[in-house]
Each structure stands twice: as structure tokens, then as C-alpha cells.
Amino acid sequence: MGPKETRPTRLDLAWKAMDPNQFGIHEFIRWADKVGTKPMMAINLGTRGLSEAKDLVEYCNHPEGSTLSDL
């Protein structure tokens, strides 16, 4: 989440590889707009947990005023 230059490299638990984290939500939404489709997002609870799911919902949907929504 947040600007590309501040995103940490992280372990992709499903693929067991390092993810440079450079194609995120913002890039996905821009791509969906460009190709004329509406995005449908899902949470993989097998590799992340409820806390990450809650954070994603807040980041994407809360208008402003929280740490995640202000990113």
C-alpha cells in the first residue's frame, strides 16, 4: 500500500519468492480503468490473515482520517 518508493519488498507466501511490491492496488485500479473493466478484489486468507483483510478494506474504502486511508 502507498507510494511505490515506500513499499517494502516482501515474501510472497504462496509462491515462496520475494515480491518487489511494485504492482499494487493503485496500479491495478489504473489498469482496470484503462481496459474498461471494474475490479473485483479478494482476500487470500490462506496466505494472509484477517488483520490484512481489514487493513485492505480500510485503505481502499475509508475516505480519510486514518493512517491507512491517508496513505
HTML snippet that shows the backbone in 3Dmol.js (N, CA, C, O; Angstrom):
<script src="https://3Dmol.org/build/3Dmol-min.js"></script>
<div id="view" style="width:600px;height:400px;position:relative"></div>
<script>
const pdb = `
ATOM      1  N   MET A   1       0.831  -1.174   0.000  1.00  0.00           N
ATOM      2  CA  MET A   1       0.000   0.000   0.000  1.00  0.00           C
ATOM      3  C   MET A   1       0.877   1.239   0.000  1.00  0.00           C
ATOM      4  O   MET A   1       2.017   1.213   0.464  1.00  0.00           O
ATOM      5  N   GLY A   2       0.339   2.299  -0.515  1.00  0.00           N
ATOM      6  CA  GLY A   2       1.056   3.563  -0.501  1.00  0.00           C
ATOM      7  C   GLY A   2       1.941   3.760  -1.716  1.00  0.00           C
ATOM      8  O   GLY A   2       1.916   2.955  -2.646  1.00  0.00           O
ATOM      9  N   PRO A   3       2.719   4.826  -1.708  1.00  0.00           N
ATOM     10  CA  PRO A   3       3.595   5.147  -2.836  1.00  0.00           C
ATOM     11  C   PRO A   3       4.622   4.038  -3.115  1.00  0.00           C
ATOM     12  O   PRO A   3       5.137   3.405  -2.194  1.00  0.00           O
ATOM     13  N   LYS A   4       4.901   3.823  -4.391  1.00  0.00           N
ATOM     14  CA  LYS A   4       5.841   2.755  -4.781  1.00  0.00           C
ATOM     15  C   LYS A   4       7.179   2.844  -4.054  1.00  0.00           C
ATOM     16  O   LYS A   4       7.730   1.834  -3.616  1.00  0.00           O
ATOM     17  N   GLU A   5       7.691   4.066  -3.931  1.00  0.00           N
ATOM     18  CA  GLU A   5       9.033   4.222  -3.348  1.00  0.00           C
ATOM     19  C   GLU A   5       9.093   3.868  -1.865  1.00  0.00           C
ATOM     20  O   GLU A   5      10.184   3.708  -1.318  1.00  0.00           O
ATOM     21  N   THR A   6       7.945   3.744  -1.207  1.00  0.00           N
ATOM     22  CA  THR A   6       7.959   3.389   0.217  1.00  0.00           C
ATOM     23  C   THR A   6       7.485   1.965   0.475  1.00  0.00           C
ATOM     24  O   THR A   6       7.446   1.525   1.624  1.00  0.00           O
ATOM     25  N   ARG A   7       7.125   1.243  -0.576  1.00  0.00           N
ATOM     26  CA  ARG A   7       6.636  -0.125  -0.384  1.00  0.00           C
ATOM     27  C   ARG A   7       7.796  -1.077  -0.123  1.00  0.00           C
ATOM     28  O   ARG A   7       8.785  -1.065  -0.856  1.00  0.00           O
ATOM     29  N   PRO A   8       7.685  -1.888   0.899  1.00  0.00           N
ATOM     30  CA  PRO A   8       8.770  -2.827   1.202  1.00  0.00           C
ATOM     31  C   PRO A   8       8.717  -4.061   0.308  1.00  0.00           C
ATOM     32  O   PRO A   8       7.643  -4.505  -0.098  1.00  0.00           O
ATOM     33  N   THR A   9       9.882  -4.602   0.012  1.00  0.00           N
ATOM     34  CA  THR A   9       9.939  -5.920  -0.614  1.00  0.00           C
ATOM     35  C   THR A   9       9.466  -6.914   0.428  1.00  0.00           C
ATOM     36  O   THR A   9       9.797  -6.791   1.607  1.00  0.00           O
ATOM     37  N   ARG A  10       8.691  -7.902  -0.004  1.00  0.00           N
ATOM     38  CA  ARG A  10       8.165  -8.847   0.987  1.00  0.00           C
ATOM     39  C   ARG A  10       8.156 -10.262   0.416  1.00  0.00           C
ATOM     40  O   ARG A  10       8.255 -10.466  -0.794  1.00  0.00           O
ATOM     41  N   LEU A  11       8.038 -11.211   1.302  1.00  0.00           N
ATOM     42  CA  LEU A  11       7.962 -12.610   0.905  1.00  0.00           C
ATOM     43  C   LEU A  11       6.545 -12.915   0.447  1.00  0.00           C
ATOM     44  O   LEU A  11       5.587 -12.679   1.184  1.00  0.00           O
ATOM     45  N   ASP A  12       6.407 -13.434  -0.762  1.00  0.00           N
ATOM     46  CA  ASP A  12       5.115 -13.908  -1.257  1.00  0.00           C
ATOM     47  C   ASP A  12       4.945 -15.324  -0.727  1.00  0.00           C
ATOM     48  O   ASP A  12       5.624 -16.251  -1.168  1.00  0.00           O
ATOM     49  N   LEU A  13       4.038 -15.477   0.217  1.00  0.00           N
ATOM     50  CA  LEU A  13       3.887 -16.764   0.897  1.00  0.00           C
ATOM     51  C   LEU A  13       3.361 -17.863  -0.013  1.00  0.00           C
ATOM     52  O   LEU A  13       3.682 -19.034   0.192  1.00  0.00           O
ATOM     53  N   ALA A  14       2.553 -17.509  -1.022  1.00  0.00           N
ATOM     54  CA  ALA A  14       2.014 -18.525  -1.931  1.00  0.00           C
ATOM     55  C   ALA A  14       3.098 -19.064  -2.868  1.00  0.00           C
ATOM     56  O   ALA A  14       3.160 -20.267  -3.121  1.00  0.00           O
ATOM     57  N   TRP A  15       3.948 -18.174  -3.379  1.00  0.00           N
ATOM     58  CA  TRP A  15       4.961 -18.572  -4.362  1.00  0.00           C
ATOM     59  C   TRP A  15       6.326 -18.798  -3.732  1.00  0.00           C
ATOM     60  O   TRP A  15       7.254 -19.258  -4.396  1.00  0.00           O
ATOM     61  N   LYS A  16       6.448 -18.472  -2.448  1.00  0.00           N
ATOM     62  CA  LYS A  16       7.725 -18.626  -1.739  1.00  0.00           C
ATOM     63  C   LYS A  16       8.870 -17.919  -2.476  1.00  0.00           C
ATOM     64  O   LYS A  16       9.953 -18.472  -2.669  1.00  0.00           O
ATOM     65  N   ALA A  17       8.586 -16.685  -2.876  1.00  0.00           N
ATOM     66  CA  ALA A  17       9.567 -15.873  -3.599  1.00  0.00           C
ATOM     67  C   ALA A  17       9.476 -14.444  -3.081  1.00  0.00           C
ATOM     68  O   ALA A  17       8.480 -14.061  -2.468  1.00  0.00           O
ATOM     69  N   MET A  18      10.511 -13.666  -3.329  1.00  0.00           N
ATOM     70  CA  MET A  18      10.491 -12.267  -2.926  1.00  0.00           C
ATOM     71  C   MET A  18       9.662 -11.465  -3.934  1.00  0.00           C
ATOM     72  O   MET A  18       9.824 -11.616  -5.144  1.00  0.00           O
ATOM     73  N   ASP A  19       8.784 -10.624  -3.424  1.00  0.00           N
ATOM     74  CA  ASP A  19       7.914  -9.777  -4.230  1.00  0.00           C
ATOM     75  C   ASP A  19       8.389  -8.339  -4.078  1.00  0.00           C
ATOM     76  O   ASP A  19       8.392  -7.814  -2.964  1.00  0.00           O
ATOM     77  N   PRO A  20       8.794  -7.681  -5.177  1.00  0.00           N
ATOM     78  CA  PRO A  20       9.267  -6.299  -5.059  1.00  0.00           C
ATOM     79  C   PRO A  20       8.145  -5.307  -4.742  1.00  0.00           C
ATOM     80  O   PRO A  20       8.412  -4.139  -4.459  1.00  0.00           O
ATOM     81  N   ASN A  21       6.887  -5.770  -4.790  1.00  0.00           N
ATOM     82  CA  ASN A  21       5.745  -4.967  -4.346  1.00  0.00           C
ATOM     83  C   ASN A  21       5.573  -3.695  -5.173  1.00  0.00           C
ATOM     84  O   ASN A  21       5.232  -2.645  -4.630  1.00  0.00           O
ATOM     85  N   GLN A  22       5.806  -3.782  -6.481  1.00  0.00           N
ATOM     86  CA  GLN A  22       5.714  -2.606  -7.339  1.00  0.00           C
ATOM     87  C   GLN A  22       4.436  -2.564  -8.174  1.00  0.00           C
ATOM     88  O   GLN A  22       4.177  -1.560  -8.838  1.00  0.00           O
ATOM     89  N   PHE A  23       3.635  -3.621  -8.159  1.00  0.00           N
ATOM     90  CA  PHE A  23       2.323  -3.604  -8.808  1.00  0.00           C
ATOM     91  C   PHE A  23       1.299  -3.820  -7.706  1.00  0.00           C
ATOM     92  O   PHE A  23       1.039  -4.946  -7.282  1.00  0.00           O
ATOM     93  N   GLY A  24       0.730  -2.721  -7.259  1.00  0.00           N
ATOM     94  CA  GLY A  24      -0.185  -2.774  -6.129  1.00  0.00           C
ATOM     95  C   GLY A  24      -1.591  -2.349  -6.513  1.00  0.00           C
ATOM     96  O   GLY A  24      -1.979  -2.397  -7.680  1.00  0.00           O
ATOM     97  N   ILE A  25      -2.326  -1.943  -5.527  1.00  0.00           N
ATOM     98  CA  ILE A  25      -3.725  -1.578  -5.714  1.00  0.00           C
ATOM     99  C   ILE A  25      -3.866  -0.416  -6.693  1.00  0.00           C
ATOM    100  O   ILE A  25      -4.720  -0.458  -7.579  1.00  0.00           O
ATOM    101  N   HIS A  26      -3.046   0.615  -6.547  1.00  0.00           N
ATOM    102  CA  HIS A  26      -3.153   1.781  -7.432  1.00  0.00           C
ATOM    103  C   HIS A  26      -2.902   1.388  -8.880  1.00  0.00           C
ATOM    104  O   HIS A  26      -3.630   1.817  -9.775  1.00  0.00           O
ATOM    105  N   GLU A  27      -1.892   0.589  -9.113  1.00  0.00           N
ATOM    106  CA  GLU A  27      -1.579   0.164 -10.476  1.00  0.00           C
ATOM    107  C   GLU A  27      -2.690  -0.731 -11.034  1.00  0.00           C
ATOM    108  O   GLU A  27      -3.035  -0.639 -12.212  1.00  0.00           O
ATOM    109  N   PHE A  28      -3.241  -1.591 -10.188  1.00  0.00           N
ATOM    110  CA  PHE A  28      -4.331  -2.470 -10.612  1.00  0.00           C
ATOM    111  C   PHE A  28      -5.572  -1.667 -11.001  1.00  0.00           C
ATOM    112  O   PHE A  28      -6.196  -1.951 -12.024  1.00  0.00           O
ATOM    113  N   ILE A  29      -5.935  -0.666 -10.194  1.00  0.00           N
ATOM    114  CA  ILE A  29      -7.104   0.159 -10.491  1.00  0.00           C
ATOM    115  C   ILE A  29      -6.885   0.954 -11.772  1.00  0.00           C
ATOM    116  O   ILE A  29      -7.799   1.057 -12.591  1.00  0.00           O
ATOM    117  N   ARG A  30      -5.699   1.516 -11.962  1.00  0.00           N
ATOM    118  CA  ARG A  30      -5.401   2.245 -13.211  1.00  0.00           C
ATOM    119  C   ARG A  30      -5.511   1.324 -14.412  1.00  0.00           C
ATOM    120  O   ARG A  30      -6.057   1.711 -15.445  1.00  0.00           O
ATOM    121  N   TRP A  31      -4.995   0.101 -14.284  1.00  0.00           N
ATOM    122  CA  TRP A  31      -5.087  -0.873 -15.380  1.00  0.00           C
ATOM    123  C   TRP A  31      -6.548  -1.197 -15.682  1.00  0.00           C
ATOM    124  O   TRP A  31      -6.941  -1.225 -16.849  1.00  0.00           O
ATOM    125  N   ALA A  32      -7.355  -1.440 -14.656  1.00  0.00           N
ATOM    126  CA  ALA A  32      -8.775  -1.759 -14.848  1.00  0.00           C
ATOM    127  C   ALA A  32      -9.493  -0.619 -15.564  1.00  0.00           C
ATOM    128  O   ALA A  32     -10.296  -0.858 -16.465  1.00  0.00           O
ATOM    129  N   ASP A  33      -9.205   0.622 -15.165  1.00  0.00           N
ATOM    130  CA  ASP A  33      -9.802   1.774 -15.842  1.00  0.00           C
ATOM    131  C   ASP A  33      -9.380   1.822 -17.305  1.00  0.00           C
ATOM    132  O   ASP A  33     -10.198   2.080 -18.188  1.00  0.00           O
ATOM    133  N   LYS A  34      -8.102   1.573 -17.554  1.00  0.00           N
ATOM    134  CA  LYS A  34      -7.556   1.642 -18.909  1.00  0.00           C
ATOM    135  C   LYS A  34      -8.202   0.618 -19.841  1.00  0.00           C
ATOM    136  O   LYS A  34      -8.454   0.914 -21.008  1.00  0.00           O
ATOM    137  N   VAL A  35      -8.467  -0.570 -19.337  1.00  0.00           N
ATOM    138  CA  VAL A  35      -9.060  -1.608 -20.187  1.00  0.00           C
ATOM    139  C   VAL A  35     -10.586  -1.622 -20.107  1.00  0.00           C
ATOM    140  O   VAL A  35     -11.237  -2.436 -20.762  1.00  0.00           O
ATOM    141  N   GLY A  36     -11.158  -0.718 -19.303  1.00  0.00           N
ATOM    142  CA  GLY A  36     -12.602  -0.582 -19.252  1.00  0.00           C
ATOM    143  C   GLY A  36     -13.329  -1.660 -18.479  1.00  0.00           C
ATOM    144  O   GLY A  36     -14.418  -2.080 -18.871  1.00  0.00           O
ATOM    145  N   THR A  37     -12.748  -2.107 -17.400  1.00  0.00           N
ATOM    146  CA  THR A  37     -13.411  -3.121 -16.584  1.00  0.00           C
ATOM    147  C   THR A  37     -13.508  -2.642 -15.139  1.00  0.00           C
ATOM    148  O   THR A  37     -12.822  -1.702 -14.736  1.00  0.00           O
ATOM    149  N   LYS A  38     -14.352  -3.287 -14.383  1.00  0.00           N
ATOM    150  CA  LYS A  38     -14.478  -2.960 -12.955  1.00  0.00           C
ATOM    151  C   LYS A  38     -13.727  -4.014 -12.149  1.00  0.00           C
ATOM    152  O   LYS A  38     -13.932  -5.212 -12.341  1.00  0.00           O
ATOM    153  N   PRO A  39     -12.862  -3.569 -11.252  1.00  0.00           N
ATOM    154  CA  PRO A  39     -12.088  -4.536 -10.467  1.00  0.00           C
ATOM    155  C   PRO A  39     -12.954  -5.255  -9.438  1.00  0.00           C
ATOM    156  O   PRO A  39     -13.904  -4.690  -8.895  1.00  0.00           O
ATOM    157  N   MET A  40     -12.607  -6.503  -9.187  1.00  0.00           N
ATOM    158  CA  MET A  40     -13.210  -7.270  -8.100  1.00  0.00           C
ATOM    159  C   MET A  40     -12.051  -7.809  -7.279  1.00  0.00           C
ATOM    160  O   MET A  40     -11.221  -8.564  -7.785  1.00  0.00           O
ATOM    161  N   MET A  41     -11.996  -7.425  -6.034  1.00  0.00           N
ATOM    162  CA  MET A  41     -10.869  -7.802  -5.197  1.00  0.00           C
ATOM    163  C   MET A  41     -11.265  -8.935  -4.270  1.00  0.00           C
ATOM    164  O   MET A  41     -12.430  -9.085  -3.902  1.00  0.00           O
ATOM    165  N   ALA A  42     -10.279  -9.723  -3.903  1.00  0.00           N
ATOM    166  CA  ALA A  42     -10.488 -10.839  -2.984  1.00  0.00           C
ATOM    167  C   ALA A  42      -9.325 -10.887  -2.002  1.00  0.00           C
ATOM    168  O   ALA A  42      -8.244 -10.363  -2.271  1.00  0.00           O
ATOM    169  N   ILE A  43      -9.556 -11.504  -0.898  1.00  0.00           N
ATOM    170  CA  ILE A  43      -8.530 -11.679   0.121  1.00  0.00           C
ATOM    171  C   ILE A  43      -8.192 -13.166   0.193  1.00  0.00           C
ATOM    172  O   ILE A  43      -9.088 -14.004   0.300  1.00  0.00           O
ATOM    173  N   ASN A  44      -6.921 -13.489   0.136  1.00  0.00           N
ATOM    174  CA  ASN A  44      -6.483 -14.864   0.276  1.00  0.00           C
ATOM    175  C   ASN A  44      -6.157 -15.113   1.747  1.00  0.00           C
ATOM    176  O   ASN A  44      -5.063 -14.795   2.212  1.00  0.00           O
ATOM    177  N   LEU A  45      -7.101 -15.674   2.459  1.00  0.00           N
ATOM    178  CA  LEU A  45      -6.877 -15.903   3.884  1.00  0.00           C
ATOM    179  C   LEU A  45      -5.935 -17.079   4.140  1.00  0.00           C
ATOM    180  O   LEU A  45      -5.580 -17.345   5.288  1.00  0.00           O
ATOM    181  N   GLY A  46      -5.528 -17.780   3.091  1.00  0.00           N
ATOM    182  CA  GLY A  46      -4.571 -18.861   3.252  1.00  0.00           C
ATOM    183  C   GLY A  46      -3.144 -18.363   3.394  1.00  0.00           C
ATOM    184  O   GLY A  46      -2.298 -19.049   3.967  1.00  0.00           O
ATOM    185  N   THR A  47      -2.868 -17.154   2.866  1.00  0.00           N
ATOM    186  CA  THR A  47      -1.506 -16.621   2.940  1.00  0.00           C
ATOM    187  C   THR A  47      -1.397 -15.377   3.793  1.00  0.00           C
ATOM    188  O   THR A  47      -0.299 -15.026   4.225  1.00  0.00           O
ATOM    189  N   ARG A  48      -2.487 -14.710   4.042  1.00  0.00           N
ATOM    190  CA  ARG A  48      -2.521 -13.542   4.929  1.00  0.00           C
ATOM    191  C   ARG A  48      -3.680 -13.750   5.883  1.00  0.00           C
ATOM    192  O   ARG A  48      -4.370 -14.764   5.786  1.00  0.00           O
ATOM    193  N   GLY A  49      -3.912 -12.844   6.781  1.00  0.00           N
ATOM    194  CA  GLY A  49      -4.946 -13.060   7.782  1.00  0.00           C
ATOM    195  C   GLY A  49      -6.029 -12.003   7.780  1.00  0.00           C
ATOM    196  O   GLY A  49      -6.086 -11.143   6.901  1.00  0.00           O
ATOM    197  N   LEU A  50      -6.882 -12.088   8.779  1.00  0.00           N
ATOM    198  CA  LEU A  50      -7.994 -11.148   8.902  1.00  0.00           C
ATOM    199  C   LEU A  50      -7.515  -9.714   9.094  1.00  0.00           C
ATOM    200  O   LEU A  50      -8.152  -8.781   8.606  1.00  0.00           O
ATOM    201  N   SER A  51      -6.417  -9.529   9.788  1.00  0.00           N
ATOM    202  CA  SER A  51      -5.895  -8.185  10.006  1.00  0.00           C
ATOM    203  C   SER A  51      -5.526  -7.521   8.683  1.00  0.00           C
ATOM    204  O   SER A  51      -5.839  -6.350   8.465  1.00  0.00           O
ATOM    205  N   GLU A  52      -4.862  -8.264   7.800  1.00  0.00           N
ATOM    206  CA  GLU A  52      -4.506  -7.732   6.486  1.00  0.00           C
ATOM    207  C   GLU A  52      -5.746  -7.437   5.662  1.00  0.00           C
ATOM    208  O   GLU A  52      -5.782  -6.447   4.931  1.00  0.00           O
ATOM    209  N   ALA A  53      -6.775  -8.291   5.770  1.00  0.00           N
ATOM    210  CA  ALA A  53      -8.032  -8.070   5.052  1.00  0.00           C
ATOM    211  C   ALA A  53      -8.695  -6.784   5.535  1.00  0.00           C
ATOM    212  O   ALA A  53      -9.142  -5.971   4.726  1.00  0.00           O
ATOM    213  N   LYS A  54      -8.758  -6.600   6.847  1.00  0.00           N
ATOM    214  CA  LYS A  54      -9.337  -5.376   7.428  1.00  0.00           C
ATOM    215  C   LYS A  54      -8.566  -4.149   6.962  1.00  0.00           C
ATOM    216  O   LYS A  54      -9.167  -3.134   6.611  1.00  0.00           O
ATOM    217  N   ASP A  55      -7.231  -4.233   6.957  1.00  0.00           N
ATOM    218  CA  ASP A  55      -6.410  -3.110   6.525  1.00  0.00           C
ATOM    219  C   ASP A  55      -6.676  -2.757   5.070  1.00  0.00           C
ATOM    220  O   ASP A  55      -6.737  -1.577   4.727  1.00  0.00           O
ATOM    221  N   LEU A  56      -6.834  -3.748   4.213  1.00  0.00           N
ATOM    222  CA  LEU A  56      -7.089  -3.501   2.801  1.00  0.00           C
ATOM    223  C   LEU A  56      -8.441  -2.812   2.594  1.00  0.00           C
ATOM    224  O   LEU A  56      -8.549  -1.880   1.797  1.00  0.00           O
ATOM    225  N   VAL A  57      -9.458  -3.267   3.305  1.00  0.00           N
ATOM    226  CA  VAL A  57     -10.778  -2.643   3.200  1.00  0.00           C
ATOM    227  C   VAL A  57     -10.707  -1.181   3.647  1.00  0.00           C
ATOM    228  O   VAL A  57     -11.264  -0.299   2.994  1.00  0.00           O
ATOM    229  N   GLU A  58     -10.026  -0.936   4.749  1.00  0.00           N
ATOM    230  CA  GLU A  58      -9.883   0.446   5.239  1.00  0.00           C
ATOM    231  C   GLU A  58      -9.112   1.301   4.240  1.00  0.00           C
ATOM    232  O   GLU A  58      -9.522   2.422   3.938  1.00  0.00           O
ATOM    233  N   TYR A  59      -8.015   0.790   3.733  1.00  0.00           N
ATOM    234  CA  TYR A  59      -7.173   1.516   2.785  1.00  0.00           C
ATOM    235  C   TYR A  59      -7.954   1.910   1.535  1.00  0.00           C
ATOM    236  O   TYR A  59      -7.833   3.032   1.044  1.00  0.00           O
ATOM    237  N   CYS A  60      -8.754   0.980   1.028  1.00  0.00           N
ATOM    238  CA  CYS A  60      -9.466   1.210  -0.227  1.00  0.00           C
ATOM    239  C   CYS A  60     -10.762   1.999  -0.066  1.00  0.00           C
ATOM    240  O   CYS A  60     -11.191   2.664  -1.009  1.00  0.00           O
ATOM    241  N   ASN A  61     -11.387   1.943   1.092  1.00  0.00           N
ATOM    242  CA  ASN A  61     -12.749   2.459   1.204  1.00  0.00           C
ATOM    243  C   ASN A  61     -12.970   3.620   2.166  1.00  0.00           C
ATOM    244  O   ASN A  61     -13.898   4.404   1.970  1.00  0.00           O
ATOM    245  N   HIS A  62     -12.152   3.751   3.187  1.00  0.00           N
ATOM    246  CA  HIS A  62     -12.374   4.834   4.150  1.00  0.00           C
ATOM    247  C   HIS A  62     -11.902   6.133   3.529  1.00  0.00           C
ATOM    248  O   HIS A  62     -10.766   6.205   3.060  1.00  0.00           O
ATOM    249  N   PRO A  63     -12.740   7.169   3.511  1.00  0.00           N
ATOM    250  CA  PRO A  63     -12.387   8.394   2.767  1.00  0.00           C
ATOM    251  C   PRO A  63     -11.138   9.104   3.258  1.00  0.00           C
ATOM    252  O   PRO A  63     -10.311   9.500   2.437  1.00  0.00           O
ATOM    253  N   GLU A  64     -10.964   9.283   4.568  1.00  0.00           N
ATOM    254  CA  GLU A  64      -9.770   9.975   5.067  1.00  0.00           C
ATOM    255  C   GLU A  64      -9.769   9.962   6.598  1.00  0.00           C
ATOM    256  O   GLU A  64     -10.779   9.679   7.243  1.00  0.00           O
ATOM    257  N   GLY A  65      -8.606  10.276   7.145  1.00  0.00           N
ATOM    258  CA  GLY A  65      -8.513  10.454   8.590  1.00  0.00           C
ATOM    259  C   GLY A  65      -7.890   9.308   9.350  1.00  0.00           C
ATOM    260  O   GLY A  65      -7.603   9.451  10.538  1.00  0.00           O
ATOM    261  N   SER A  66      -7.669   8.169   8.703  1.00  0.00           N
ATOM    262  CA  SER A  66      -6.971   7.073   9.376  1.00  0.00           C
ATOM    263  C   SER A  66      -5.603   6.908   8.730  1.00  0.00           C
ATOM    264  O   SER A  66      -5.369   7.374   7.615  1.00  0.00           O
ATOM    265  N   THR A  67      -4.719   6.252   9.433  1.00  0.00           N
ATOM    266  CA  THR A  67      -3.370   6.045   8.901  1.00  0.00           C
ATOM    267  C   THR A  67      -3.409   5.387   7.527  1.00  0.00           C
ATOM    268  O   THR A  67      -2.730   5.840   6.605  1.00  0.00           O
ATOM    269  N   LEU A  68      -4.192   4.330   7.381  1.00  0.00           N
ATOM    270  CA  LEU A  68      -4.230   3.606   6.105  1.00  0.00           C
ATOM    271  C   LEU A  68      -4.932   4.404   5.015  1.00  0.00           C
ATOM    272  O   LEU A  68      -4.448   4.457   3.884  1.00  0.00           O
ATOM    273  N   SER A  69      -6.060   5.022   5.331  1.00  0.00           N
ATOM    274  CA  SER A  69      -6.773   5.769   4.293  1.00  0.00           C
ATOM    275  C   SER A  69      -5.980   6.992   3.829  1.00  0.00           C
ATOM    276  O   SER A  69      -6.134   7.437   2.692  1.00  0.00           O
ATOM    277  N   ASP A  70      -5.155   7.520   4.681  1.00  0.00           N
ATOM    278  CA  ASP A  70      -4.355   8.698   4.310  1.00  0.00           C
ATOM    279  C   ASP A  70      -3.114   8.344   3.476  1.00  0.00           C
ATOM    280  O   ASP A  70      -2.456   9.230   2.930  1.00  0.00           O
ATOM    281  N   LEU A  71      -2.802   7.048   3.382  1.00  0.00           N
ATOM    282  CA  LEU A  71      -1.690   6.658   2.510  1.00  0.00           C
ATOM    283  C   LEU A  71      -2.043   6.964   1.069  1.00  0.00           C
ATOM    284  O   LEU A  71      -1.241   6.712   0.170  1.00  0.00           O
TER     285      LEU A  71
END
`;
const viewer = $3Dmol.createViewer("view");
viewer.addModel(pdb, "pdb");
viewer.setStyle({}, {cartoon: {color: "spectrum"}});
viewer.zoomTo();
viewer.render();
</script>
